[in-house]
Amino acid sequence: MQTVTTFADLRAARRTLSGMVGFVPTMGYLHTGHVSLALRAGSECASVVASIFVNPTQFGPNEDLAKYPRDLPRDLAQLEAAGVELVWTPTPEEMYLPGFQTWVAVEGLTRPLEGEARPGHFRGVTTIVTKLFNAVGPDKAYFGQKDAQQAAVIRQMVKDLNFPIDIVVCPIVREPDGLALSSRNIYLNPEERQAATVLFLSLNAARSAYDSGERAADKLRSLVREKVASEPLARLQYVSCADYDTLEELETVRRKALLSMAVYFGKTRLIDNFVLE
Amino acid sequence: MQTVTTFADLRAARRTLSGMVGFVPTMGYLHTGHVSLALRAGSECASVVASIFVNPTQFGPNEDLAKYPRDLPRDLAQLEAAGVELVWTPTPEEMYLPGFQTWVAVEGLTRPLEGEARPGHFRGVTTIVTKLFNAVGPDKAYFGQKDAQQAAVIRQMVKDLNFPIDIVVCPIVREPDGLALSSRNIYLNPEERQAATVLFLSLNAARSAYDSGERAADKLRSLVREKVASEPLARLQYVSCADYDTLEELETVRRKALLSMAVYFGKTRLIDNFVLE
């Protein structure tokens, strides 16, 4: 496995890869969810490129950029074990040169949910993903369903801007008790960590109702809300039952839908979702 | 020369091209200026791709989208004579699918001059150029110095978004009397056509002063303004003497600068510029 930092080294290394190239963009502090993306890429492509970059432009001024967890040696070991050929670890200085002034923005899809809770977040995401796509030049790129709205936004961006890249969205990987893997889980203290199973449990409550025939979106959202209310350490930011493609809130679930939520435990913000097919 | 319309046909045709690919994006109704771009591309690349697309998103609501001149058979003949391998003539319907919602925007550089005169224009330009770049996948792309601010904006976008594409800006091609070639010259009636030499003449007046040592930007702008005022059919929209890279208005010309202007003749709006080295 080769590790490069500068654009020039990335481009030189990229030219040595032939055949289908799969790309796994990450912010590092990798967990089994990221590894599952790299493994899936390896099963579908001749070679796999990963990037590790904590992108400052997708963090709000009061968010956790400064304390976002980092562990490069452990990340590189995991990527190498997953069969990744090339890892790119760009610097913020080279990524955002003095005078940087170009932004990629997806409009409607970025307004609700995470976009409403985190103003500017998706503009940072779509801009950095465009830069990474242009620099790496992959045939396929792999994202996790955990960030469901991000996956929808990237799909829309790729379609609207004609990127010649297939976007592959991979299933959420969970702890044995149901908590979705996230680099931010490290922020939780032991009591919060235990309380955090409420995301999975509340989504499950709504899915059980759905599986039993409940189609009223308000009822499904209420089931999540009630379950979260039963957990004293949890503070619900939003629960949504929305159209899978447009992310518009539903009255009745008639087509593929996304049930999603954001919850605070102290200052730690976690998200999770289920797809209702 | 092959002509394709759909994305699918473009991608299939693009895959048959090997070696360096040069790209000439146009809005059609080609003149010798466009041909010079194709010839330059042919001299530097193994094959040349051109596109013809009158991009609706770069026209304002009161601009000339509906009457923008078109002559596809003549355009194709000129491109074939210039040695172009592949011409892409996409439809607006396939370019902007229902639900389209992603925009590429360059900020500071697009505020003055054409950006101020034509709100939204550059967002349309940078978005379509991103789409064309992604669809065509060229190694080099060719633009005319006639649209000086557009060239600066595209260079900034390519740098900021890490497009692996060299931007080549080619000199303005002029009529024998100095009028810069433009598809919009067709709008001029014979009197206006004659009056339109005032752009070249006024820029020349300023350049003569510059060549004689004048470095005060206000003086250079005044020379242009006075010359335009002497032409009854001309209505000056702006004259600028700005830093070549940042497009910030100058007090004193100390480095490479752009002297540029926009003039109305009736409803027809023409632009022109000189670079002061």
Contacts between the chains, C-beta under 8 A, distances in Angstrom:
chain1	res1	chain2	res2	distance
A	7	B	162	7.0
A	11	B	164	7.1
A	97	B	159	7.2
A	97	B	160	7.7
A	99	B	156	7.7
A	99	B	246	8.0
A	100	B	160	5.4
A	101	B	106	5.8
A	101	B	107	4.2
A	101	B	108	5.0
A	101	B	109	6.7
A	101	B	156	6.5
A	101	B	160	6.5
A	102	B	104	6.9
A	102	B	105	7.0
A	102	B	106	4.8
A	102	B	107	7.3
A	102	B	126	7.4
A	102	B	156	6.4
A	102	B	157	5.0
A	102	B	160	3.6
A	102	B	161	5.7
A	103	B	104	7.5
A	103	B	105	5.5
A	103	B	107	7.2
A	104	B	102	6.9
A	104	B	103	7.5
A	104	B	104	5.3
A	104	B	130	7.9
A	104	B	161	7.3
A	105	B	102	7.0
A	105	B	103	5.5
A	105	B	105	6.9
A	106	B	101	5.8
A	106	B	102	4.8
A	107	B	101	4.2
A	107	B	102	7.3
A	107	B	103	7.2
A	108	B	101	5.0
A	109	B	101	6.7
A	126	B	102	7.4
A	127	B	161	7.7
A	130	B	104	7.9
A	130	B	161	5.4
A	131	B	160	7.8
A	131	B	161	5.6
A	131	B	162	4.7
A	134	B	161	5.7
A	134	B	162	4.4
A	134	B	163	5.1
A	134	B	164	6.4
A	135	B	162	4.5
A	135	B	164	7.4
A	137	B	164	6.8
A	156	B	99	7.7
A	156	B	101	6.6
A	156	B	102	6.4
A	157	B	102	5.0
A	159	B	97	7.2
A	160	B	97	7.7
A	160	B	100	5.4
A	160	B	101	6.5
A	160	B	102	3.6
A	160	B	131	7.8
A	161	B	102	5.6
A	161	B	104	7.3
A	161	B	127	7.7
A	161	B	130	5.4
A	161	B	131	5.6
A	161	B	134	5.7
A	162	B	7	7.0
A	162	B	131	4.8
A	162	B	134	4.4
A	162	B	135	4.5
A	163	B	134	5.1
A	164	B	11	7.1
A	164	B	134	6.4
A	164	B	135	7.4
A	164	B	137	6.7
A	246	B	99	8.0
